[in-house]
Amino acid sequence: MTSRNEQEFPQDSQSVPPALAAVTLLEEVRADLAGAELPLALPQVEQARLEARSAVAQLDDYILPRYRSLDAPLLAVVGGSTGAGKSTLVNGLVGHPVTRSGAIRPTTRQPILLHHPSEAAWFEGQRVLPNLSRIRGTVSSSPVPASRAGALPDAGAMNSLVLVADPAVPAGIAVLDAPDVDSISDDNRALAAQLLAAADLWVFVTTANRYADAVPWKLLLNAASRDIMVAVVLDRVPPGAEIEVSDDLRSLLDREGLGSAQLFIIPEVALDELGMLPPGAVLPLRTWLGELAADAAGRSDIARRTLNGTVRALAGRVSAVAQAAREQQRAADHLEAAAVAAYRDAAHRILDATKDGALLRGEVLARWQDFVGTGEFFRTLEQNVGRFRDRVGAFFRGEPAPAVSVEAAIETGLQAVIVDEAANASEETDQRWRSDPAGRHLLGTDDLSGTTPGFENRAAAEIRAWQEALMDLIRTEGQGKRTQARWLSFGINGLGAALMIVVFSMTAGLTGLEVGVAGGTAIVGQRVLEAVFGEDAVRRMAEKARQDLHARCQLLLQTERQKFLDRLPERNDDTERTLATHAAALARLADNA
């Protein structure tokens, strides 16, 4: 399997081919990390996003390239704090100025990779650090001060890697001069971290005055977590302080799990006219790097050790991203549940209003009274229920008044209930979401505490559709009945109005005179319908109409609820499970290597 940037690279008979299964796993991990979305503004989410981006970058820059070519030269990255003398040290390693040094900060503007001329093919392509373009630098034939190392291109762009072939660099190892890890430039700091993450070994440069600074130690602890080989260069050590300072630094290294790090001391000495250290000052470090380069088996061991440690650290990163994805889903579920509950409760309140007789108050009751006969009939009903049958008979014998006003009153009253409860649900959901950091971020400055534009009209249209469906129910039920002539003479609208009254006739929420009036209202409607269709049919039609109304109200509220749910990220339960599986597989890969 090849990467998008893979080329043909030099191979020797001792090359160990990459494990196809491992490379396949790592490519899957990379794809899933790159696709992992953590959109909700939860605590620590920025750290999780950074972990995901950093893991993808390290897979591209180091882990996958190294797995595919274990016999490639080691990459030794020289890093350290501002002004620690990294560039001066690199110049000293090759014996002449090649990288810039000076008082203006940041000094190292572009990373410079020094390699043996015979190993150019390993670095000229995009095998490692594929997002950095390549610039070919040259070594000047005449010495120039390190502060004017003009053999290199202008170092303005931060997305490039300057390659310098120099025979002074031993074959088998390449040296990369990185920007300051504590640079005042954000881009420099980010690039330094990226380069250190791509290293097979670190040469960490600090000074006698700054070796306990927090930023370098944060990176050194990262090195310890990767089990990477580290050489620490203690620069500018004053005469007579070598033992005291080196012993203190060694104790710090031991305490932080870096006791195996090589420690090199460079005394505080004057630089020559070219800005170079005396040759003897860097000889121990140059000798150590040369011995590593000359030992093919040793280089392979270092590469494998760093690779396995990096994969093990990657497993922890992937696990952290999986946990963040799990927390994202839980937060989204919590917000969704809040919206669903608010609108579900609103639907229940609307249903209760249609069952407890509340809708029979006011205008609906008045219009029904006008339709049946006179208001006096119902006002006297409580005093003389015995006259009720006579009035019903008169109701059938007489010419019924138009029922349209009853339907309109029901539409108005029901619309008011639906709109009011939808507004309550919107306000409740908006408040719940704004009390949650993730919900507050999703809402932003938008106010969703009221109904959406046009909701009142949609509610009215749905009520009219329900009324029309109720009329169709009556027509269907009346077909073929012996009473068809009676209900036709009475009028479909009249029967429809009666059925609507029956649907809203349960009087559990009424008291006093309203109970008697609403109860009488229901009895009139029910008796009218039973006289036409029969008791069972009336009960069946009322229940069916009530269920239809409830379903339509639920649909209205569900549609209204979407203004909240549409802001939630798309659900993907596989992300957390997949990343957790990857983390376990990476840990096994590192343990079994």
N, C-alpha and C positions, 0 to 999 in steps of 0.2 A: 504494500500500500504506500502511495507517495503523497506528499503534501503538495499544496498548490504552488509552493516555491521550491520544491525539491529539484536538485540538479544531479549530474554525475559528479561524484567526488572521488579523490584518490582512495584506493583501497589497497591493503597489503594482505599477505597470506595469513597474518595473524588476526585480521579484523574479525570481530564477533558480530554476526548479523543481528539486527534488531529482532526482538521477540514480537512476532506479528500480533499475537493476542494482546500483548501489553500496549502496543502502539494503537491497536483498534480501540481498546478500552480508553486510552488517553484521548483519542480523537472524539470518542463519544462524550467523555467528560467535558472536553472543551466546548463541543456544540451545545450541550445542555446548560453549561454555565453561561455561555454567551446568550442563550435564549431565556435564561431565568429572569423574570420580571419581578421587581419588588417595588410596586408603584405606591403603596400606602405609606403615609408619613408616620411610621411607628418609631418609638425610641430605638436607637441603635441601628436603624435601617441604613443610614449613610455608611456606617462601618461595614455592614453586610454587603452593600453595593460595591464598596471599595475592595472588599475581599474577593468578590466575584470578578471584578475587572482585573485585579492584580493576578488572580489565579489564571485567567485566560492569557494575560500577557506573558506570564512565566511559562505556561505551556508552549506558547508560540516561540518565545525567546530562548528557552533552555531545555525544558523537559523533552518535548518531542524531537527537537534536533539532536539532543544527546542520545536518546534511545535509538535513533536511526543511524547514528554514526559514533559508536563508542570509541573508535580509534582516532577520532579527530583530535587535533592539538588541544591541550588544556587551555582554558581561558582564565588568566589571572587578572582580576580587576583590582586596580589600585584606587582605593577610596579613602576618604577622611574629611576632617573638618576644614573650614576656610583657613587658608594660610598655613596649613600644616606642612607644606612642602612636598605635595604629591608629584607635581610636575618636575620639580628639581630632582626628586628621587628617581623618576622614570628616566630623565636625561642622564642621571648618573649610572643607571643600569646599562644603558647602551653606549655610554662613554662620550656622548656629544649632544648638543642641544637639538631637540626634536619637538618638544612640547613647550608651550608658552608658560612663562612664570613672571610674576611681577607684583607690584603693590596695588594695582587697580583690580577691584573685585566686582563681579566674579571673574577669575582668571581663565579657568578651563571652560571655554564657551562651547566647544564641540568635543565629543569623546574621540580620542585618538587611539587606534588599535595598531600596535606594532607587532609584526610577525616576521618569521624567516621568509626570504623570497621564495623558497621552494614550496611553501605552504599557502600561497596566495589563494589557490582555488577553494580552500576551505572557508574563506571569508569574503571573497568577491561577490558571491551570490547572496541569496537571502536565507541561507541555511540557519543562521542564528540572527536574532534581532531583526526579523524581517520587515518591521515597520520603519526602519531607519535606512534611508538611501545611502549609497556608497559614494565616497569621494576619494579618488586616488591621490595621496600626498607623496611627496618625494623628499629625500634627504639632501640638504644642500651640500655641495662639494666643498664649499669654504665655510669654516666655522663662523657662526654669528651668535651674539648673546642670546640667551634663552628667552629674554624679554622681547626679542624680535625674531623669533623662529619663523622666518618668512618663507620657508619651504612649504608651509601648509597653506591651503586655501583660506580665504577670509572666513572666519568662524562666526557668521551671523545667524545661520539657521541651526535650530536645535534638533531637527528631525533627520540628521545625517550622521554618518560614521566615517571618520577619516581613516583610511587604510594606509599604512606606511610599511613598506617592505624594507627590512634592515637586517643585514647579515650578522649584526651584533646580537640579535635576538636568537637564542638557541632554537633549533628545530624541535618540535614537540610541545612548545608552549607559546602562547601569545600574551602580550601585556596590553591592558586597556587602561588608559588614564581617564578616570571618570570625573565629573563635576563635583563640587563640594556638597557633602550630604546636608550641611546646614546653610546652604547658600541663601542670600537674600532674594534670589530669583526662584519663584515657584517652579518654573520649568526646569531649572537646574536641579533642584531637589528631587523632582519627580523622575528626571532622567537618571540621576545618580542611583536612586532606588531601583529603577528598572535594570540598570547595568549590573548592579550588585546581585540582583535576583537571577541574572543570566550567567553568573560566574561559576567556574569549577572550584576556584579557590580565591580567597580574599587576601590582599596585601593592604592592611589597614594602617594608615599613617596618622599619628597624633603627636602631640608635643608634650614636653615635660610640664608645661603650664596648663594643658587642657585635656589630659588623658582621662579625667573623671567627668567630663561634660555629659549631659544627659542624652543628647541626640546621637552621638556615636555609639553609646552603650545600648541604645534601643536597637540599632542595627546589628551590633555584636550579639545581642540576645537572639535576634532573628537568625543570625548565622549559627548559633548554638542549636536552635530548634531544627535547622536543616542538616546538622552534623557536617557542615562544610569545613574544609581545612582552612585555617586562618593563620596568617602571619601578621604580627603586630609590630610596626616600626615606631619606636619611640624616638622622635626627632628633637634636635636642639637641646640635648641634655647638657646642662652646665658642668664644667669640670668639677670633679669631686662629688657629684650628686648621682652618679650612675647607679651605685648599689642601692642607695636609699629609694630612689624613684623607681628603679626596675623591680625591687622587692615589693613595693606598694602596688605597682601595677600587676605584678604576678599574683598577688593575693586577691586582687579584684577579679582577675581572670579565673582563678581557681573557684572563687565563690559563685561565679555566674556560669559554671559548667564549661569553661573554655581553658581548662588547665593544660590541654595538649597543644595549645597555640604556640607557634614559634615566636620568640621575642627577639627583636634586633634593636640595638642601641646605636644611634647616630649622634655623636657629640656635637655640641655647638661649635661650629668652625666657620671661618670666613670663606665665602665663595670666590672663585677666580674671576677674571675679567669677562668670561663667557657665562658667568652665573652657574658654574659647575662646582659640585662637591669634590673634595679630594678623592681620587680613585679608591683609596683604602677605606673610606667611610662607608661605601656601599658594597665592599667586596664580600662580606659574609652573606648578605642577601642575594647577591648575584651568583655566588657559588651554590647556595641552596636551590635557587631556581634552576640553575644549570644541571644540577644533579637530578632534580625531578624530571627535567626534560629528557635526560639521557636514559632514564629507566622506564622502558616501555611498560613493563609489568606494574611498576609503581604508579605510572600515569593512569593506567587502566583501573587500578584499585582506587585511586583518588576520584576518578570520574564516577565509578560505581558507588562509592561511598556518598559522594555529594548528591548523585542522582537519587539514590534510595532515600536519603534523608529529606530531599526536596519532595519526593513523592509522598513520603509519610506526612510532611507538613501540609502538602496539598490535600491529603485526606481530611485533615483537621479543618482546612479552609472550606472544603466542599461540604463537610458536615455542618459548619456554621451557616453556610448559605442555605442548606436544606432546612435547618432550624428556623432561619429567617423566613423562608417560603412557607413553613408551617404556621408561623405566627401571622404572616400576611393573610393566609386563608382563614385562620381563626378570627382575625379582625374583620375581614370581609363578611364572614358568616354572622358575626355579631351585629354588624351594621344592617345586613340584609334581614336578620331576624327582627331587629327593631322596627324596620319599615313594614315587614309583613304583619307583625303583631298589631301595630297601630291601625293599619287598614283593615285587618281582620276584625278588630274590636269595633271599628266604625261600621263594618258590614253587619255585625251582630246588633249594634244599636239601631241601625235602620230596620232590621228584621223585627226587633222588639217593638219598634214604633208602628210597624204594620200589623202587629198581632194584639197590641194591648188596648186598642180602641182610641189611642191618642189622635189619630188622623181624623176621627169623627167629630172632633170639636170644631167650633168656629164656622168658617165658610162652608166646609163640606157638609156639616150637619144642616146648616141653613138652606143650602141648595137642595139637599135631599128632602127636607121638609116641604119646600116649595114644590118640588116635583111630585111628591106623593099626594099632597093635599094642601093643608094649611098648617101654619105653626101651631094654631090652637089645638089641632088634633093631638100632637105629641105632648103639648103642655097639659092636656087633660088626661093623657094616657095613664099617668101615674095615679090619678084619682079614680079612674074608672076603666080598669083593664077589660071589664066585661064588654065594653062597647067596641073592643078591638076587631072582632070578627065582622061586625057590620061595616066598619070602615074598610076592611080588606075587600069585602064584597063590593062596596061602592068603588073601590079602587079599580077592580076588574071591569065593572060595568061602565065606568066613565071613560072619557077620552083622556089618556095620560098626557101630561105636559111634557115638553121637550126635555131630554135628559142631558143635552150637551153641556149645560151649565154645571151639572154634577161632575161630569168627566173633567171639565176644566178646573173645577175647584179641587178635585182629587189630584190632578196634575200639578197644580200650584203648590198644594200642601206637601205632596210627596217630594217634589223638586226641592222645596225649602229644606226638608229633612236631609235629603241626600247631599245637597251642596254644603249644608252646615256640618255634617259628619265628615265629609271629605276634607273640609277646611280644618276641622279638628285633628284629623289624622295627619294632614300635612304639617300642621304646627307641632304636633307631638314628635313626629319623625325628625323634623328640622331641629328641634331642641335636643333630642337624643343624639343626633349625629354631631351637633356642635359641641356637645359635652365630651366627645371623643376626639383625640388628636387626628386620627385617620379620617374620620367623618368631616371634621372641620376643614381639613385640607381638601377633601373632595368637593365640598360645597363652595369653598372660597368666599367670594363676596356675593354670590348669588343668593337671593332670598326665595326659598321654596316653601315658605310657611303658609302660603295660601294656595287656592286651587289654580290650575293652569288656565290660561285664557281660553274662553269658549266652553269651559266645563259645564256651566249652567245650561247652555244650549244643548250640549250633548246629553245631559241628564234629562232635559225636557223631551228631547227626541226619543230617548230610550223609554221614557214613561209612555209616550204616545204609541210607540211600537208595542209595548206591553199591553196597552189598552186594546189595540187592534188585534193582537194575538188572542186576547180574552174574548173579543167579539167573534173571532173565528172559532174559538172553542165552543161558544154558544151555538153558532150556526151548525157546527159538526154534530153537537149533541142533539140538536132539535130536528135534524133530518130524519124523516120517516116516523116521527112521533105522531100519535093521534092528536096531540095538543098543538100541532104545528100551526093550525089556523089561529089558535088563541095567541100563541107567542108572536105570530106575524102581525096580528092586529094590535097587540100590545106594543110592538116595536123592539127591534134588536138593541137600540141604544138604551131603552128603558131596562131591559133585562141585563144588559152589560153594566149599567149603573148599579142595579141591585146586586150583581155578583161582586162588584168592587166593594160595595158596602159590607157584604158578608165576609170578604177576605180580610177586612180591617175590623171585624166585629168583636174580637175577644176583648173583654172589658176589665182585664186584671189591673190596668193602670188607672182606672177611673173610680171616683167616689161620689157619694151623695146623689144629688139630682142628676149629675152627668151619667151615673150608672144606669138610672132608669131611662133617661132619654136615649143614650147610646144603645142600651139594651133593646128599647123599643124600636129604634132604628134598625138594628140587626134583625129583629124578629120580622119586621115588615119585609125587608129584603129577602130573608130566608124563606118566608111563607110564599111570597110571590114566586120565587124560583121553584120551590117544591111543588106548588100547584101546577107548574108547567112541566118540570122535568122529573120530579120524584125526589125523595129524600136522599137516596144513595148517590144519584147523579149530581145533586147539588154539592154534597160533601166532596165528591171526587173532583168536580170542577173547581171548587174553592181551593182545595189542596194543590191542584196542578197549577192554578193561577198564582198562588202564593209562592210555590217553588220557582216558577218562571220569573216572577218579580225578584226573588232573592238572587237568582242566577244573574239576572241583568244588572242588579246593583253591584254584585261582586265583580262582574266584568268591568263596569264603570270604574270601580275603585282600583282594580288591578291595573287598568290602563293608566289611571292617575298616579299610581304608585311607581310606575316605571320611570318617572322623572328622577327618582332617587336611585333605583336599581341600575339604571343605565350608566350611572357614574361609577359603579363598582367595576373593578377589573374583571376580565373574563376568567371564569373559574377554570383552574387546571390542577386537579388533585395529583396528577402524575409528576409534577415538578418536584415536590418534596420527596415522594417515594423514590423517584429515579435518582435524585441527588444523594439520598441516604444510602441507596444501594451502591452507587458509585463510590461513596466515601469508604464503605466497608471493603469494596473490591480493591481500592487503592491501598488501604492499610495491609491487606493480604499480599498485594503485589510487592510492597516495600519489605514486608517481613520475610517473604520467600525468595527475595532476590539474592 
